[in-house]
Amino acid sequence: MVCCGDSYVSPKETREPIRYDPNFNGPIHNRSCTDILWLIVFIIFLGGWGYVGYYGFTKGSIEKILAPIDSKGRRCGLDSGLEDKKYLMFFNIAKCLSPGTPITGCPTTQDM
């Protein structure tokens, strides 16, 4: 049998099947929980991220986080001059240098 170029690969030798052993307890005979320390570290890690989320939610403004930002760094619908423009439209980056422009609503085919 030829495989991988011109080298000859012989078929696997036939082996005897494993015989049944009534005293075999299986792989779970000596198992124990060994990762308690890393479970505690992971729970502390998740608690830290929960604290970061809580702090950001209580001390910050969700509207500032969720508002889209145009290419000049202004928040759509929140910053001055953009109160009535709550949506952000992205252009084809290959055709435009400025990727985001605030608009008042969804564009039509005539706007594009």
N, CA, C and O atoms as CSV, one atom per row, in Angstrom:
chain,resi,resn,atom,element,x,y,z
A,1,MET,N,N,0.852,-1.171,0.000
A,1,MET,CA,C,0.000,0.000,0.000
A,1,MET,C,C,0.898,1.234,0.000
A,1,MET,O,O,1.783,1.357,0.846
A,2,VAL,N,N,0.679,2.124,-0.921
A,2,VAL,CA,C,1.514,3.309,-1.063
A,2,VAL,C,C,0.774,4.495,-0.465
A,2,VAL,O,O,-0.411,4.701,-0.728
A,3,CYS,N,N,1.495,5.282,0.351
A,3,CYS,CA,C,0.915,6.464,0.972
A,3,CYS,C,C,1.997,7.516,1.092
A,3,CYS,O,O,3.134,7.195,1.437
A,4,CYS,N,N,1.674,8.735,0.821
A,4,CYS,CA,C,2.599,9.853,1.028
A,4,CYS,C,C,3.872,9.679,0.192
A,4,CYS,O,O,4.964,9.553,0.745
A,5,GLY,N,N,3.736,9.672,-1.093
A,5,GLY,CA,C,4.926,9.559,-1.933
A,5,GLY,C,C,5.197,8.117,-2.301
A,5,GLY,O,O,4.273,7.363,-2.606
A,6,ASP,N,N,6.475,7.727,-2.272
A,6,ASP,CA,C,6.867,6.386,-2.681
A,6,ASP,C,C,7.123,5.460,-1.508
A,6,ASP,O,O,7.545,4.324,-1.722
A,7,SER,N,N,6.888,5.894,-0.275
A,7,SER,CA,C,7.170,5.034,0.871
A,7,SER,C,C,6.065,3.998,1.041
A,7,SER,O,O,4.899,4.260,0.745
A,8,TYR,N,N,6.443,2.840,1.513
A,8,TYR,CA,C,5.513,1.731,1.702
A,8,TYR,C,C,5.063,1.696,3.156
A,8,TYR,O,O,5.890,1.708,4.069
A,9,VAL,N,N,3.779,1.655,3.365
A,9,VAL,CA,C,3.202,1.591,4.701
A,9,VAL,C,C,2.525,0.239,4.842
A,9,VAL,O,O,1.629,-0.110,4.073
A,10,SER,N,N,2.970,-0.512,5.835
A,10,SER,CA,C,2.383,-1.840,6.031
A,10,SER,C,C,1.112,-1.727,6.859
A,10,SER,O,O,0.994,-0.828,7.693
A,11,PRO,N,N,0.163,-2.627,6.639
A,11,PRO,CA,C,-1.066,-2.582,7.448
A,11,PRO,C,C,-0.765,-2.919,8.901
A,11,PRO,O,O,0.224,-3.584,9.204
A,12,LYS,N,N,-1.630,-2.451,9.793
A,12,LYS,CA,C,-1.427,-2.687,11.223
A,12,LYS,C,C,-1.501,-4.179,11.524
A,12,LYS,O,O,-2.254,-4.935,10.911
A,13,GLU,N,N,-0.699,-4.555,12.477
A,13,GLU,CA,C,-0.737,-5.952,12.896
A,13,GLU,C,C,-2.031,-6.207,13.653
A,13,GLU,O,O,-2.543,-5.336,14.356
A,14,THR,N,N,-2.534,-7.388,13.499
A,14,THR,CA,C,-3.753,-7.734,14.229
A,14,THR,C,C,-3.394,-8.063,15.671
A,14,THR,O,O,-2.429,-8.779,15.936
A,15,ARG,N,N,-4.165,-7.543,16.576
A,15,ARG,CA,C,-3.926,-7.757,18.000
A,15,ARG,C,C,-5.090,-8.539,18.578
A,15,ARG,O,O,-6.185,-8.581,18.016
A,16,GLU,N,N,-4.822,-9.146,19.701
A,16,GLU,CA,C,-5.899,-9.841,20.396
A,16,GLU,C,C,-6.775,-8.821,21.108
A,16,GLU,O,O,-6.251,-7.850,21.653
A,17,PRO,N,N,-8.076,-9.004,21.123
A,17,PRO,CA,C,-8.944,-8.067,21.845
A,17,PRO,C,C,-8.689,-8.148,23.347
A,17,PRO,O,O,-8.264,-9.180,23.867
A,18,ILE,N,N,-8.955,-7.048,24.023
A,18,ILE,CA,C,-8.771,-6.989,25.472
A,18,ILE,C,C,-9.829,-7.870,26.122
A,18,ILE,O,O,-11.012,-7.808,25.788
A,19,ARG,N,N,-9.379,-8.673,27.039
A,19,ARG,CA,C,-10.294,-9.607,27.704
A,19,ARG,C,C,-10.978,-8.925,28.890
A,19,ARG,O,O,-10.436,-7.995,29.487
A,20,TYR,N,N,-12.149,-9.393,29.209
A,20,TYR,CA,C,-12.928,-8.844,30.315
A,20,TYR,C,C,-12.270,-9.202,31.642
A,20,TYR,O,O,-11.930,-10.358,31.891
A,21,ASP,N,N,-12.093,-8.169,32.503
A,21,ASP,CA,C,-11.515,-8.371,33.828
A,21,ASP,C,C,-12.568,-7.966,34.862
A,21,ASP,O,O,-12.882,-6.779,34.958
A,22,PRO,N,N,-13.109,-8.872,35.616
A,22,PRO,CA,C,-14.154,-8.511,36.589
A,22,PRO,C,C,-13.642,-7.650,37.739
A,22,PRO,O,O,-14.450,-7.026,38.426
A,23,ASN,N,N,-12.331,-7.591,37.974
A,23,ASN,CA,C,-11.775,-6.775,39.061
A,23,ASN,C,C,-11.412,-5.358,38.618
A,23,ASN,O,O,-10.988,-4.546,39.440
A,24,PHE,N,N,-11.574,-5.054,37.334
A,24,PHE,CA,C,-11.217,-3.725,36.824
A,24,PHE,C,C,-12.284,-2.726,37.256
A,24,PHE,O,O,-13.467,-2.912,36.970
A,25,ASN,N,N,-11.859,-1.649,37.957
A,25,ASN,CA,C,-12.796,-0.647,38.478
A,25,ASN,C,C,-12.989,0.537,37.540
A,25,ASN,O,O,-13.801,1.419,37.823
A,26,GLY,N,N,-12.272,0.572,36.448
A,26,GLY,CA,C,-12.426,1.647,35.478
A,26,GLY,C,C,-11.570,2.853,35.803
A,26,GLY,O,O,-10.873,2.879,36.817
A,27,PRO,N,N,-11.628,3.852,34.933
A,27,PRO,CA,C,-10.776,5.026,35.124
A,27,PRO,C,C,-11.233,5.944,36.253
A,27,PRO,O,O,-10.473,6.818,36.668
A,28,ILE,N,N,-12.437,5.773,36.757
A,28,ILE,CA,C,-12.931,6.678,37.800
A,28,ILE,C,C,-12.672,6.153,39.203
A,28,ILE,O,O,-13.165,6.719,40.178
A,29,HIS,N,N,-11.908,5.082,39.313
A,29,HIS,CA,C,-11.627,4.502,40.626
A,29,HIS,C,C,-10.823,5.462,41.500
A,29,HIS,O,O,-11.149,5.635,42.675
A,30,ASN,N,N,-9.795,6.080,40.961
A,30,ASN,CA,C,-8.917,6.955,41.748
A,30,ASN,C,C,-9.125,8.434,41.441
A,30,ASN,O,O,-8.232,9.241,41.700
A,31,ARG,N,N,-10.266,8.806,40.902
A,31,ARG,CA,C,-10.487,10.212,40.568
A,31,ARG,C,C,-10.839,11.014,41.811
A,31,ARG,O,O,-11.460,10.520,42.752
A,32,SER,N,N,-10.409,12.287,41.775
A,32,SER,CA,C,-10.792,13.222,42.825
A,32,SER,C,C,-10.777,14.622,42.233
A,32,SER,O,O,-10.211,14.841,41.162
A,33,CYS,N,N,-11.382,15.546,42.910
A,33,CYS,CA,C,-11.414,16.923,42.436
A,33,CYS,C,C,-10.074,17.568,42.751
A,33,CYS,O,O,-9.706,17.706,43.918
A,34,THR,N,N,-9.342,17.964,41.709
A,34,THR,CA,C,-7.994,18.503,41.907
A,34,THR,C,C,-7.908,19.990,41.612
A,34,THR,O,O,-6.882,20.608,41.894
A,35,ASP,N,N,-8.952,20.581,41.054
A,35,ASP,CA,C,-8.855,21.968,40.623
A,35,ASP,C,C,-9.684,22.916,41.475
A,35,ASP,O,O,-10.218,23.897,40.958
A,36,ILE,N,N,-9.799,22.648,42.747
A,36,ILE,CA,C,-10.551,23.524,43.649
A,36,ILE,C,C,-9.909,24.905,43.719
A,36,ILE,O,O,-10.608,25.918,43.715
A,37,LEU,N,N,-8.581,24.948,43.782
A,37,LEU,CA,C,-7.880,26.232,43.853
A,37,LEU,C,C,-8.191,27.082,42.627
A,37,LEU,O,O,-8.474,28.272,42.766
A,38,TRP,N,N,-8.145,26.494,41.420
A,38,TRP,CA,C,-8.404,27.263,40.202
A,38,TRP,C,C,-9.874,27.616,40.067
A,38,TRP,O,O,-10.204,28.627,39.446
A,39,LEU,N,N,-10.759,26.819,40.625
A,39,LEU,CA,C,-12.170,27.175,40.648
A,39,LEU,C,C,-12.380,28.421,41.500
A,39,LEU,O,O,-13.145,29.309,41.125
A,40,ILE,N,N,-11.711,28.491,42.637
A,40,ILE,CA,C,-11.804,29.670,43.506
A,40,ILE,C,C,-11.222,30.893,42.806
A,40,ILE,O,O,-11.795,31.980,42.879
A,41,VAL,N,N,-10.084,30.722,42.127
A,41,VAL,CA,C,-9.478,31.837,41.385
A,41,VAL,C,C,-10.426,32.307,40.284
A,41,VAL,O,O,-10.578,33.511,40.080
A,42,PHE,N,N,-11.069,31.375,39.571
A,42,PHE,CA,C,-11.994,31.740,38.502
A,42,PHE,C,C,-13.214,32.472,39.051
A,42,PHE,O,O,-13.687,33.427,38.435
A,43,ILE,N,N,-13.728,32.039,40.195
A,43,ILE,CA,C,-14.875,32.716,40.803
A,43,ILE,C,C,-14.491,34.128,41.241
A,43,ILE,O,O,-15.287,35.056,41.096
A,44,ILE,N,N,-13.285,34.300,41.773
A,44,ILE,CA,C,-12.806,35.644,42.133
A,44,ILE,C,C,-12.671,36.506,40.882
A,44,ILE,O,O,-13.012,37.688,40.903
A,45,PHE,N,N,-12.173,35.919,39.789
A,45,PHE,CA,C,-12.044,36.631,38.518
A,45,PHE,C,C,-13.413,37.103,38.020
A,45,PHE,O,O,-13.561,38.255,37.611
A,46,LEU,N,N,-14.411,36.216,38.055
A,46,LEU,CA,C,-15.754,36.601,37.629
A,46,LEU,C,C,-16.348,37.666,38.550
A,46,LEU,O,O,-17.044,38.571,38.089
A,47,GLY,N,N,-16.072,37.557,39.847
A,47,GLY,CA,C,-16.530,38.583,40.776
A,47,GLY,C,C,-15.898,39.933,40.486
A,47,GLY,O,O,-16.553,40.969,40.606
A,48,GLY,N,N,-14.624,39.926,40.103
A,48,GLY,CA,C,-13.950,41.176,39.725
A,48,GLY,C,C,-14.599,41.819,38.514
A,48,GLY,O,O,-14.803,43.033,38.489
A,49,TRP,N,N,-14.927,41.015,37.509
A,49,TRP,CA,C,-15.600,41.563,36.331
A,49,TRP,C,C,-17.007,42.037,36.678
A,49,TRP,O,O,-17.488,43.021,36.117
A,50,GLY,N,N,-17.661,41.347,37.591
A,50,GLY,CA,C,-18.969,41.801,38.047
A,50,GLY,C,C,-18.874,43.157,38.734
A,50,GLY,O,O,-19.736,44.016,38.547
A,51,TYR,N,N,-17.816,43.346,39.537
A,51,TYR,CA,C,-17.611,44.639,40.195
A,51,TYR,C,C,-17.335,45.732,39.166
A,51,TYR,O,O,-17.857,46.840,39.287
A,52,VAL,N,N,-16.523,45.433,38.160
A,52,VAL,CA,C,-16.241,46.426,37.112
A,52,VAL,C,C,-17.536,46.821,36.404
A,52,VAL,O,O,-17.762,48.003,36.145
A,53,GLY,N,N,-18.390,45.839,36.089
A,53,GLY,CA,C,-19.669,46.144,35.451
A,53,GLY,C,C,-20.582,46.957,36.348
A,53,GLY,O,O,-21.227,47.899,35.888
A,54,TYR,N,N,-20.643,46.602,37.630
A,54,TYR,CA,C,-21.476,47.340,38.583
A,54,TYR,C,C,-20.980,48.779,38.732
A,54,TYR,O,O,-21.779,49.715,38.726
A,55,TYR,N,N,-19.681,48.952,38.865
A,55,TYR,CA,C,-19.111,50.292,39.022
A,55,TYR,C,C,-19.379,51.141,37.778
A,55,TYR,O,O,-19.747,52.311,37.887
A,56,GLY,N,N,-19.195,50.554,36.613
A,56,GLY,CA,C,-19.453,51.288,35.377
A,56,GLY,C,C,-20.918,51.645,35.219
A,56,GLY,O,O,-21.245,52.714,34.702
A,57,PHE,N,N,-21.805,50.760,35.658
A,57,PHE,CA,C,-23.233,51.010,35.532
A,57,PHE,C,C,-23.694,52.091,36.503
A,57,PHE,O,O,-24.518,52.929,36.135
A,58,THR,N,N,-23.180,52.092,37.744
A,58,THR,CA,C,-23.644,53.056,38.744
A,58,THR,C,C,-22.961,54.410,38.625
A,58,THR,O,O,-23.603,55.436,38.849
A,59,LYS,N,N,-21.693,54.443,38.282
A,59,LYS,CA,C,-20.955,55.705,38.233
A,59,LYS,C,C,-20.955,56.351,36.854
A,59,LYS,O,O,-20.696,57.548,36.732
A,60,GLY,N,N,-21.236,55.584,35.833
A,60,GLY,CA,C,-21.192,56.114,34.473
A,60,GLY,C,C,-22.574,56.352,33.913
A,60,GLY,O,O,-23.573,56.314,34.631
A,61,SER,N,N,-22.612,56.597,32.627
A,61,SER,CA,C,-23.870,56.820,31.930
A,61,SER,C,C,-24.024,55.743,30.864
A,61,SER,O,O,-23.203,55.630,29.954
A,62,ILE,N,N,-25.074,54.966,30.987
A,62,ILE,CA,C,-25.327,53.903,30.013
A,62,ILE,C,C,-25.572,54.504,28.639
A,62,ILE,O,O,-25.188,53.914,27.629
A,63,GLU,N,N,-26.204,55.670,28.586
A,63,GLU,CA,C,-26.462,56.309,27.296
A,63,GLU,C,C,-25.162,56.642,26.577
A,63,GLU,O,O,-25.089,56.559,25.351
A,64,LYS,N,N,-24.134,57.020,27.337
A,64,LYS,CA,C,-22.848,57.321,26.712
A,64,LYS,C,C,-22.170,56.063,26.189
A,64,LYS,O,O,-21.450,56.107,25.192
A,65,ILE,N,N,-22.402,54.951,26.858
A,65,ILE,CA,C,-21.787,53.700,26.415
A,65,ILE,C,C,-22.501,53.158,25.183
A,65,ILE,O,O,-21.858,52.661,24.260
A,66,LEU,N,N,-23.829,53.253,25.166
A,66,LEU,CA,C,-24.606,52.654,24.091
A,66,LEU,C,C,-24.785,53.552,22.876
A,66,LEU,O,O,-25.171,53.061,21.814
A,67,ALA,N,N,-24.519,54.850,22.993
A,67,ALA,CA,C,-24.708,55.763,21.871
A,67,ALA,C,C,-23.619,55.541,20.822
A,67,ALA,O,O,-22.445,55.410,21.168
A,68,PRO,N,N,-24.000,55.499,19.546
A,68,PRO,CA,C,-22.977,55.354,18.505
A,68,PRO,C,C,-22.118,56.608,18.410
A,68,PRO,O,O,-22.592,57.711,18.679
A,69,ILE,N,N,-20.871,56.440,18.031
A,69,ILE,CA,C,-19.907,57.546,17.943
A,69,ILE,C,C,-19.491,57.706,16.492
A,69,ILE,O,O,-19.122,56.731,15.836
A,70,ASP,N,N,-19.548,58.943,15.984
A,70,ASP,CA,C,-19.153,59.168,14.597
A,70,ASP,C,C,-17.638,59.250,14.470
A,70,ASP,O,O,-16.915,59.076,15.451
A,71,SER,N,N,-17.164,59.515,13.258
A,71,SER,CA,C,-15.723,59.509,13.003
A,71,SER,C,C,-15.003,60.681,13.656
A,71,SER,O,O,-13.772,60.690,13.700
A,72,LYS,N,N,-15.736,61.673,14.165
A,72,LYS,CA,C,-15.115,62.804,14.860
A,72,LYS,C,C,-15.177,62.650,16.374
A,72,LYS,O,O,-14.752,63.550,17.097
A,73,GLY,N,N,-15.695,61.533,16.867
A,73,GLY,CA,C,-15.761,61.283,18.298
A,73,GLY,C,C,-16.996,61.836,18.971
A,73,GLY,O,O,-17.082,61.806,20.199
A,74,ARG,N,N,-17.955,62.338,18.216
A,74,ARG,CA,C,-19.193,62.875,18.782
A,74,ARG,C,C,-20.212,61.755,18.941
A,74,ARG,O,O,-20.298,60.864,18.096
A,75,ARG,N,N,-20.993,61.800,20.036
A,75,ARG,CA,C,-22.009,60.778,20.297
A,75,ARG,C,C,-23.322,61.181,19.635
A,75,ARG,O,O,-23.852,62.265,19.878
A,76,CYS,N,N,-23.832,60.286,18.796
A,76,CYS,CA,C,-25.067,60.563,18.061
A,76,CYS,C,C,-26.246,60.653,19.021
A,76,CYS,O,O,-26.457,59.768,19.850
A,77,GLY,N,N,-27.017,61.740,18.897
A,77,GLY,CA,C,-28.192,61.936,19.733
A,77,GLY,C,C,-27.898,62.574,21.070
A,77,GLY,O,O,-28.840,62.939,21.774
A,78,LEU,N,N,-26.631,62.733,21.468
A,78,LEU,CA,C,-26.299,63.288,22.783
A,78,LEU,C,C,-25.495,64.577,22.699
A,78,LEU,O,O,-25.785,65.524,23.431
A,79,ASP,N,N,-24.510,64.640,21.842
A,79,ASP,CA,C,-23.643,65.820,21.786
A,79,ASP,C,C,-24.334,66.961,21.047
A,79,ASP,O,O,-25.283,66.748,20.292
A,80,SER,N,N,-23.831,68.195,21.281
A,80,SER,CA,C,-24.450,69.371,20.669
A,80,SER,C,C,-24.314,69.306,19.152
A,80,SER,O,O,-23.270,68.937,18.614
A,81,GLY,N,N,-25.380,69.670,18.495
A,81,GLY,CA,C,-25.424,69.617,17.041
A,81,GLY,C,C,-25.894,68.273,16.509
A,81,GLY,O,O,-26.194,68.144,15.322
A,82,LEU,N,N,-25.959,67.276,17.373
A,82,LEU,CA,C,-26.379,65.945,16.936
A,82,LEU,C,C,-27.590,65.439,17.712
A,82,LEU,O,O,-27.878,64.242,17.696
A,83,GLU,N,N,-28.302,66.339,18.393
A,83,GLU,CA,C,-29.435,65.902,19.204
A,83,GLU,C,C,-30.514,65.222,18.373
A,83,GLU,O,O,-31.138,64.268,18.837
A,84,ASP,N,N,-30.746,65.701,17.143
A,84,ASP,CA,C,-31.787,65.106,16.308
A,84,ASP,C,C,-31.253,63.985,15.417
A,84,ASP,O,O,-32.028,63.348,14.704
A,85,LYS,N,N,-29.962,63.738,15.445
A,85,LYS,CA,C,-29.352,62.682,14.627
A,85,LYS,C,C,-28.941,61.536,15.550
A,85,LYS,O,O,-27.847,61.538,16.113
A,86,LYS,N,N,-29.838,60.554,15.695
A,86,LYS,CA,C,-29.611,59.467,16.646
A,86,LYS,C,C,-29.021,58.216,16.020
A,86,LYS,O,O,-28.674,57.279,16.739
A,87,TYR,N,N,-28.900,58.176,14.710
A,87,TYR,CA,C,-28.433,56.971,14.028
A,87,TYR,C,C,-27.077,57.218,13.386
A,87,TYR,O,O,-26.712,58.361,13.110
A,88,LEU,N,N,-26.344,56.159,13.153
A,88,LEU,CA,C,-25.024,56.242,12.538
A,88,LEU,C,C,-25.014,55.370,11.298
A,88,LEU,O,O,-25.425,54.210,11.336
A,89,MET,N,N,-24.536,55.941,10.191
A,89,MET,CA,C,-24.464,55.197,8.937
A,89,MET,C,C,-23.004,55.004,8.569
A,89,MET,O,O,-22.230,55.961,8.568
A,90,PHE,N,N,-22.622,53.762,8.255
A,90,PHE,CA,C,-21.259,53.458,7.851
A,90,PHE,C,C,-21.198,53.370,6.337
A,90,PHE,O,O,-22.042,52.737,5.701
A,91,PHE,N,N,-20.191,54.012,5.772
A,91,PHE,CA,C,-19.991,53.976,4.332
A,91,PHE,C,C,-18.975,52.907,3.975
A,91,PHE,O,O,-18.310,52.347,4.846
A,92,ASN,N,N,-18.865,52.633,2.687
A,92,ASN,CA,C,-17.852,51.708,2.194
A,92,ASN,C,C,-16.487,52.357,2.399
A,92,ASN,O,O,-16.208,53.407,1.821
A,93,ILE,N,N,-15.639,51.744,3.215
A,93,ILE,CA,C,-14.348,52.342,3.561
A,93,ILE,C,C,-13.435,52.459,2.346
A,93,ILE,O,O,-12.531,53.294,2.332
A,94,ALA,N,N,-13.660,51.636,1.330
A,94,ALA,CA,C,-12.837,51.716,0.124
A,94,ALA,C,C,-13.163,52.960,-0.686
A,94,ALA,O,O,-12.329,53.426,-1.462
A,95,LYS,N,N,-14.378,53.512,-0.517
A,95,LYS,CA,C,-14.792,54.674,-1.294
A,95,LYS,C,C,-14.733,55.973,-0.497
A,95,LYS,O,O,-14.648,57.047,-1.094
A,96,CYS,N,N,-14.775,55.909,0.824
A,96,CYS,CA,C,-14.804,57.111,1.662
A,96,CYS,C,C,-13.680,57.056,2.692
A,96,CYS,O,O,-13.288,55.978,3.140
A,97,LEU,N,N,-13.177,58.202,3.054
A,97,LEU,CA,C,-12.163,58.253,4.106
A,97,LEU,C,C,-12.801,58.313,5.483
A,97,LEU,O,O,-12.219,57.837,6.458
A,98,SER,N,N,-13.996,58.895,5.572
A,98,SER,CA,C,-14.695,59.009,6.846
A,98,SER,C,C,-15.710,57.876,6.958
A,98,SER,O,O,-16.679,57.857,6.198
A,99,PRO,N,N,-15.519,56.916,7.892
A,99,PRO,CA,C,-16.393,55.742,7.922
A,99,PRO,C,C,-17.768,55.951,8.543
A,99,PRO,O,O,-18.669,55.160,8.264
A,100,GLY,N,N,-17.976,56.966,9.364
A,100,GLY,CA,C,-19.260,57.111,10.043
A,100,GLY,C,C,-19.783,58.528,9.989
A,100,GLY,O,O,-19.034,59.475,10.228
A,101,THR,N,N,-21.074,58.691,9.675
A,101,THR,CA,C,-21.708,59.992,9.617
A,101,THR,C,C,-23.051,59.911,10.319
A,101,THR,O,O,-23.844,59.021,10.011
A,102,PRO,N,N,-23.336,60.821,11.264
A,102,PRO,CA,C,-24.632,60.788,11.938
A,102,PRO,C,C,-25.753,61.216,10.999
A,102,PRO,O,O,-25.580,62.140,10.204
A,103,ILE,N,N,-26.901,60.548,11.086
A,103,ILE,CA,C,-28.052,60.867,10.251
A,103,ILE,C,C,-29.306,60.858,11.116
A,103,ILE,O,O,-29.283,60.378,12.250
A,104,THR,N,N,-30.416,61.397,10.569
A,104,THR,CA,C,-31.662,61.461,11.329
A,104,THR,C,C,-32.486,60.193,11.202
A,104,THR,O,O,-33.266,59.880,12.102
A,105,GLY,N,N,-32.339,59.460,10.122
A,105,GLY,CA,C,-33.121,58.240,9.925
A,105,GLY,C,C,-32.423,57.313,8.958
A,105,GLY,O,O,-31.277,57.545,8.572
A,106,CYS,N,N,-33.117,56.268,8.573
A,106,CYS,CA,C,-32.534,55.296,7.652
A,106,CYS,C,C,-32.419,55.909,6.262
A,106,CYS,O,O,-33.341,56.589,5.812
A,107,PRO,N,N,-31.304,55.681,5.576
A,107,PRO,CA,C,-31.131,56.266,4.248
A,107,PRO,C,C,-31.962,55.524,3.203
A,107,PRO,O,O,-32.246,54.333,3.336
A,108,THR,N,N,-32.340,56.258,2.166
A,108,THR,CA,C,-33.024,55.646,1.034
A,108,THR,C,C,-32.010,55.411,-0.067
A,108,THR,O,O,-30.844,55.783,0.064
A,109,THR,N,N,-32.452,54.795,-1.151
A,109,THR,CA,C,-31.516,54.541,-2.251
A,109,THR,C,C,-31.073,55.836,-2.909
A,109,THR,O,O,-29.998,55.871,-3.508
A,110,GLN,N,N,-31.870,56.917,-2.818
A,110,GLN,CA,C,-31.471,58.195,-3.397
A,110,GLN,C,C,-30.389,58.878,-2.565
A,110,GLN,O,O,-29.628,59.688,-3.093
A,111,ASP,N,N,-30.308,58.557,-1.250
A,111,ASP,CA,C,-29.311,59.184,-0.384
A,111,ASP,C,C,-27.932,58.590,-0.580
A,111,ASP,O,O,-26.936,59.217,-0.219
A,112,MET,N,N,-27.851,57.406,-1.140
A,112,MET,CA,C,-26.562,56.725,-1.224
A,112,MET,C,C,-25.822,57.054,-2.473
A,112,MET,O,O,-24.718,56.554,-2.687
